[in-house]
Amino acid sequence: MSVVVVQHEPGEGPYAIATALEAAGLDVRVCRVWEGDPVPDGLVGVDALVVMGGPRSAYSDDGFPTRGAELALLRAALAADVPVLGVCLGAQLLAVAAGGTARPGSGEQIGWGGVALSASAAGDPLFAGLPGRLDVLHWHGDTMDLPDRAVVLASCDRYPVQAFRVHGSAWGLQFHLEVDGAAVDAFVTAFPGEAARAPGLRDGTPGSLAALAPYRDRVFGRFAALVAARSGHTATRAFFTPRAEAWEDRFAHQAPVYASAVARMGLRPGQTALDLGCGTGRALPALRDGVDGHGTVLGVDVTHAMLGAAARTGRTALAHLLLADCHRLPLPSGSVHGIFSAGLLDHLPDPGAALGEWARVAAPDAVLAVFHPSGRVERAARHGRPVSPADPLARPSLEPALRSAGWRLTEYEDAEDHFLALATPGR
C-alpha cells in the first residue's frame, strides 16, 4: 500500500502524517517537486494522496510550474474517491480542485492560535471526539472559498475556513497540524522574516505542541487507518474511474457473450437477480429478460463513475443501481436467486470473504455465475504472463474457495473466448 506525498519545500514535509501512515503499514512516497520530481500523472497503485504546504499561491501559475499537474491529480483523486489530505497550500489546491476558489486573505496569520471546531466535526471520521477548540500553528496569508458540497470542520474569526471535508474521503487543513519540534524549527529557519513577526512563537512551541500532540496523532492515525481499510477498493476505483466514460463503447461488442452466460443461469420470471461489479451494466439487459418485468434486478459497483456511465446508457430502466461493497451487501439473507459476477474476483481485496457474503444473500435455489468475456489463456497472454494454477479462476483455486464459502461448483468452462463457472448453495 502506497501513499504519495507532494512536497513543495525542503522543510515542509509530512512529519506526523508520515509517522502515522508508516505505523499503519503504508509506504510513503515523497514527490519532491522543488528537486524536479515529476508529479504522478495518475493514481494507479496509489492508496492516498497528501499535498503539503509552501509559499506559492494556489490561484496562480506564477512561480508554480507544477500547479496544473497537482490540480489534475487532486481532481482525479476526488473523482475516484482516493483519500486526500491537503495541508495549507495543499488545502487551497484541494478547494480549487473541488470547484472552489483560492485567493489572498486578510493578511498574514503566523504563530500559535486557536481554531473552533464546527458542529459538523462531531460526526467527522477524523475530527470526531476532539475538543471544541484547538491551539494550532498558523503560517499563511491566503485563504479559500469552498464549493457547496464541502463541509467546514474548523474556523476562526479572521479565517473562517481552517479545516474542511469534501465528500467522505478528502480533507483540507489550512493550519499545520502535522508539526513537531523539528518542523517548527524548519519553518523558522526557512522563513525568518515571517517568524520574526510572530512574537513568542519559539517560546510557546513546547507547551502548544504538548497540548496538541494527542489530538494531532489521533487525527492522522484515523486518516492512516481509513487509507489502509479502503486500500482494496481504492485500487479498483483508481483503475476504473478514468476508463468509465469509454468503457461501454469499448466493450459493447461483448453483449452477446454476456447474454449467453446469463442464459445459462436459468433465471425465472419474478426472481431477484444481482450483478456484482456491474460496471456500465452489460449484463443487465439479459438479467432483466431472465426475471421479466415482475422480477427485480440490482446492479452493484464500488465506482461512482461506472454507475454514472451505466445510468447515461439507460440501464436505470432495467435495474436499480447501487454503490456498495461486494463484501457487505445491503440485502437480506436468502433474498437473491441469481448472482452474476463478471471479472470481479481478481479485483476484490478478500475474494473468500466476498464469496461467503454472496452465499449469505443467496436463496436455497440460487445460481452463482462467475464469468469473464475471455478465457484464462487469452487473458494471460494479453497481460504477458503464463497461465497460473494460483489464478483465482483456476479450478484448483476456485473450487475450494467456493466450497469454503458455502457454494458447490456445478459447471466449469474455460474456453478460448470466455470463462464461466456456475455454482449453487451447498458444499
N, C-alpha and C positions, 0 to 999 in steps of 0.2 A: 504494500500500500504506500502510495507516494503523494506528498503534498508539495506543490510548487509555491515558493515564496518569492515574490518580485520585490527586490530591494533596490532603492534608488541612491542611497548614500552609504558610505562605509560604516558610519556609526549608528545608522537607523535600521538595525537588524531586528529579527523576530524575538530575541531574548526569551521571556517567559512563555511566549507562544510556542517556540521551538521546543522548549523543555517539556511542555505538556504533550505536544504531538509525539515526540520521541518516547515519552513514558507510555504512550498508548500503542507503541509498536509501529508507528508511522515513520516512513523515510522522508526526511525534509530535504528538498532540492532547492537550493537558493539560486535564483537568477539575478546575478549582479549586473544590472543594466549600466551602472557607471563604469564598469570594466569592459563593456561591449558585449555582454552576454545577450543573445537574441531572446526576445520574448517568445515563448512557445506559440505556435500557430494553431494549436488545437489542444483538446483535453483528453484524448485517448490515453489511458494509463495514469490519469491524474485523479486522485480522490478528493482533493480540495485545493482551493486557490487562496493564497494570502497575499495582499498587496500592502506594502508598508508606506511610511510617510517620506517626506522630503521637501525641499524648499521650492519646488516647481509649482505651477498653477494648473489645476485640473481643467480650467476653462481656456487654456491657450497652448498651442503647439510651440510657442517661442521657447527655445532652450530645452525643449522636452520632446526629443525625437521619437521616443517610444510611446507617446501618449495614445496615438491611434491604435497601435497593436495591443496596448493594455486594455483600452476600452473594448476592442473586439473580443479579447479573451474574457473579459468580465461579462459581456453580453452573451457569449456562448455559454458561460457557466450559469448565468441566470436562466437561459432557455432550457438547459439540460438538468437543472436542479443540482448542480455540483456545489457543495458547500463553499461559501466565500466568507472571508474575513478581511475587511479593509480598515486600515488604521491611518488617521489624519488625511494625508493626500490620498491614500487608498480608499478611505471612506468617501471623499469627494468624487473620486473617479467612479466608485460604485453608484453613487447617486446619479451621476450623469449617464452611466450605462443603463440604469433602470428607467430613464426617462425624465429625470430631474435636471437641475442646473447647479453649477458651482459658480461662485462669484467672490469678489473681495468682501471681507467682513467689516466690522466697525472699528478695526484696529487690532493691534497685537493682543493676544491673550497668552501669556507666558508665565509659568510657575505653578505652584500647587494651589488648587482651588476646588470648590465644591460643585457637584452636579446633583440634581434631584432626579430620582427615578420616577418615571410616569406610572400611572395605574396599569398600563399595558405590560410593564416589566414583570408584574406579578405572575403572569402566565407565559412568560417567555422561556424557551428552552435553556438559554444561557443565564439570564438575569433573575429568574425566579428565586425568591428567598433572600435576596440581598437587602441590606439596609436601604432606607428611603433616601439617604444621602451618602455620597462617597466623595472623599477628598482625592483628586486625581491630578496628574501632571498635564498641563496645557502647554502647547507650543505651536501656535498657528495664528494666521491673520486672515485666512479665507474661510468661507462657510459654504453652505449648500441649501438649496430648496428641493424638497423631496417630492417625488411623484405621489399621486393619490394612494397608490397601493402600499406605500411604505408606512411603517408603524414607528413613531418616536418612542424611544425607551428611556432616554435621559436628556436633560436640558439644564440650562442656567439662564439668568436674566439677559446677559449680553449675547449669548449664542444659544438660541432655543433648540437647535439640533446638535446634540452631543453624542447620542447613540441611537441607532435605528435598525430595523429589520425589514428586509424585502422578501416577500413570500415566507417560506418556512425555513430557509437554509442559507440566507445571506445577511451578514451583519456589518454595519459600519460604525466605527468608533472615532469620533473627532479627537478625543483625548488619547493619551498614551498610557493605556492600562498595562501594557506589556513590560514596562520598565522595571529594572532593578538598579542597584547602586552603580554598576558598571555602565548601564545605559544612560543614567543621568550624567555621569562623568563624561561620557562620549558626546552627549548633546552640548554640555557646557563648553567642552573643548572645541567642538566644530562650529559653534555659534556664540563666541564670547560676547559679542556686542549685544545680542538679544538677551543673553543670560544676565548681563550687567543691568538690564532694565527690569529685572525681576528680583528685587531685594529679598534677602532671606532664602533664596532658592536652595543653596547648598546646606545652610543650617537647618532648614526644615525637612530636608530629604530623609534622614534616618527615621524620624518619627512618623512621617507620612507614609513611607514605604512599609514600616512595621504594621501600621494600621490597615494599609491597602492589601498587603500580600495575600492574606487568606481569601479575600474575595477575588482578587486577580487570578489566583490559582484555581479557584472554583469555576470561574467563567471559562478559562481556557481549557481546563480539564473536561468540562462539559462539551466544549466545541470538539476537542480531540475524540471524545467518546462517540459523539454524533457522527464524525467523519468515519471512524472505524466501523461503527454499526451499519452505516449505509454504504460501505465500500462496494459490495457486490452490485447493488442496484445503481450506484453512481457510475460504475464502469459501463453498464448496459445503456444508461441514459446518455452518457457522453458519446458512446459509439453511434447510437441510433438517431439522436436528435438532429444532427446536421444532415442525415440521409433521409429524413422522413418526407420532405417535400417531393423528392423524386422517386420515392420507393414504389408507389403504385404504378407509375408509368414504366418503371424499370422492370417490374416483375409481373405485369398484367398478363403476360403470356402463360403464366403458371396456373391460371384459374382452372383450366380443365383437370389438371392433375390433383389440385386441391379438391375439386368436386368429386373426383373418382375416389379419393381417400375417405372423404366424408360418407360417401355412399356405402362404403364397407362397414361403417359403424352400425347400420341397421336401425337408425332412429325411427321413431313412430310419431304420428300426429299427437299433439298435446303434451309432449315431453319437454323437459328443460335441457338445453344444450349450452355448453360453456366452451368458449375459445380462449385459451390461456396464452398470453403473449400474442394477442391478435394482430398487432401491428396495424396496418391500414385495413385489415379485415377481409383478406382474400377468401377466407373460408366461410365468412358469414352468410353469403347468399345460399351456399349449399346447405349450411346448418338450418337456415330458415326454411328451405324447401323440405328438409327432413322432418321438422316438427310441425310444419304448416302454420297457418295463421292462428291456431289455437295454442301453440306451444310458446315457450319463452327461450330467447337466445340472448346470451350475455357475452360481451367481448371485454376481456381484461388485459390491461397492459400497464407497465410502470412508466412509460414515456409519454409525457403530455403531447409532444409533437406528433407522435404516431397516432394517437387518438384524435388529434386535431385533423390530421390528414384523412383519417377514416371518416370523420364527420363531413369533411368537404367532399368526399367521394360519394356521399349519400348513404353511408352504412347505418346511420341512425334510424333509417326507415326499416331496417332489418333486425336491429338488435339494440339492447341497452349497452352503452359503452361505459366501462368503469375503470378509473385509475386505482389500482390496487396491487398489493404484494401477493404474488402467487404462492408464497409460503404461509400467508394468513388471509384466507379468503373471507370476505364479509357475507358468508352464506350459511344457512343452517345445515346441520349434519343430515346426510341422506337425501339431499334435495335435488341432485343433478343426475340426469340419465345418460348424458353423453359429454365426454370431456375430450376436446381436440387440442393438441399441443404441437405446433409446428416450429421446429428449430429452436426450442426453448431450453431444453435441459442443459445444453452447452453454455448457456448464459446465466444459469442460476448459481448463487453462492453456495447453496446446500441442496443439491438435487434430491437426496434421500428424504430430507425433511419435507420438501415440496411434494414428492410423491405420496408421502404419508398424509399431508393435508388434503390432497386430491382424493385420497381414499376416504377421508372423513366426510367430505361433502357428497360422495358418490352414493346413489341409491343401490339397493342389492342387485338390481339387474343392469347396472350401468356398464358402459363400454368406454374405455380409455384408448384414444388413438394418439400414438407418438409418431409424428410424421416429419419428413423433410423432403423438399421437392428435388432432391438429387441423392444418389446413393453414396455410401461412405467412401467407395473407391474414387469416385469423381471428386468429391469434396476434398479428400486428402491430396489428390493430385493438384487441385486448384490452389491449395494452400502450401504446396511444396513440401509435403511431409508424407511419410509412409502410413499405411493403414495400421492402426494400433489396436491390440486387444484391450487396451486400457481406455479406449474411447468410450464415453458414457453410453453410446448407442450400440457398441459391440455386444453380441448376445451374452458372452461371459460376464460382462459388466451389467448390462441392462436387466437380465432375467433375475439375478439375485437381488438387485436393488428394488425391483418391482415386488418381489416376494416379501422382502423385509418390510416394505411399506404397506403390505396388505393387498397386493394385486397378484393375479395369476396370468402369466403370458399365454395367450391363445394362438396368436399368429405372429410370425417374424419374417419380414420380407425386405431384403436389402438388394434391390435391383439396380441396374445401371442408371435409370432415370428417376428413381425415387426410393425413399425408405419409409416403411410403415410397420409399426408394431402395435398389435391390439391386445388389450388386457381387460379382465373382468375382476370384480372384487373377490377376494379369496386367495389362499396361499396354496 
